[in-house]
Amino acid sequence: SQQGEEDPQALSIQEGENATMNCSYKTSINNLQWYRQNSGRGLVHLILIRSNEREKHSGRLRVTLDTSKKSSSLLITASRAADTASYFCATDVGAGNMLTFGGGTRLMVKP
Amino acid sequence: NAGVMQNPRHLVRRRGQEARLRCSPMKGHSHVYWYRQLPEEGLKFMVYLQKENIIDESGMPKERFSAEFPKEGPSILRIQQVVRGDSAAYFCASSPGVGGTGELFFGEGSRLTVL
């Protein structure tokens, strides 16, 4: 079974709205990362949050981490059509940067 | 500074043939990871290599699959006697290892289709 599970699996919103994606995991982690994948392309790193951090911001992205609940959320504010992509959380349990990915949230932002 | 380079981007093989996928990590990166992605799914870890060493191959099937990262040249993921179930996108990622941030840098993937 996967370490990370994203929720929802798919999300459709209008441009300008906020998008929130959630990730749950099972074991203790060193850090949790979020990646983005456009259709047919490779993954691009968005943001990394360490196990001793609770919140992190990067531009329109806000990530939270609750290690007691083993969960994280990614918030994209003021979404744009160009944000349409799949978003994956990945956990690093400390084995040489080997990441375990969840199944992803497919975000569609309608113009 | 070139990113992670994978080739071929698309590969078509008939059942029973061999597939070889190549990955050149980013300059200065000595750690390579291979992942497999089925349509509409997440990435599944296959193997983690450092130069001339396989560190973790727990996600790679024991039969027909092999990987190497020689001292010189790209990392190679080799699939022998391919079957239809091997059809997937195979992604390579690299990291500098010690001193890195923990982030992985991905290539654009190699999409294998088995007829």
HADDOCK unambig.tbl for C-alpha pairs under 7 A between the chains (distance, minus, plus):
assign (segid A and resid 41 and name CA) (segid B and resid 108 and name CA) 5.24 0.50 0.50
assign (segid A and resid 42 and name CA) (segid B and resid 106 and name CA) 5.92 0.50 0.50
assign (segid A and resid 42 and name CA) (segid B and resid 107 and name CA) 5.62 0.50 0.50
assign (segid A and resid 42 and name CA) (segid B and resid 108 and name CA) 4.15 0.50 0.50
assign (segid A and resid 42 and name CA) (segid B and resid 109 and name CA) 6.01 0.50 0.50
assign (segid A and resid 43 and name CA) (segid B and resid 106 and name CA) 5.75 0.50 0.50
assign (segid A and resid 44 and name CA) (segid B and resid 106 and name CA) 6.86 0.50 0.50
assign (segid A and resid 45 and name CA) (segid B and resid 103 and name CA) 6.88 0.50 0.50
assign (segid A and resid 97 and name CA) (segid B and resid 102 and name CA) 5.64 0.50 0.50
assign (segid A and resid 100 and name CA) (segid B and resid 45 and name CA) 6.80 0.50 0.50
assign (segid A and resid 101 and name CA) (segid B and resid 42 and name CA) 6.21 0.50 0.50
assign (segid A and resid 101 and name CA) (segid B and resid 43 and name CA) 5.80 0.50 0.50
assign (segid A and resid 101 and name CA) (segid B and resid 44 and name CA) 6.96 0.50 0.50
assign (segid A and resid 102 and name CA) (segid B and resid 42 and name CA) 5.68 0.50 0.50
assign (segid A and resid 103 and name CA) (segid B and resid 41 and name CA) 5.32 0.50 0.50
assign (segid A and resid 103 and name CA) (segid B and resid 42 and name CA) 4.09 0.50 0.50
assign (segid A and resid 104 and name CA) (segid B and resid 42 and name CA) 5.92 0.50 0.50
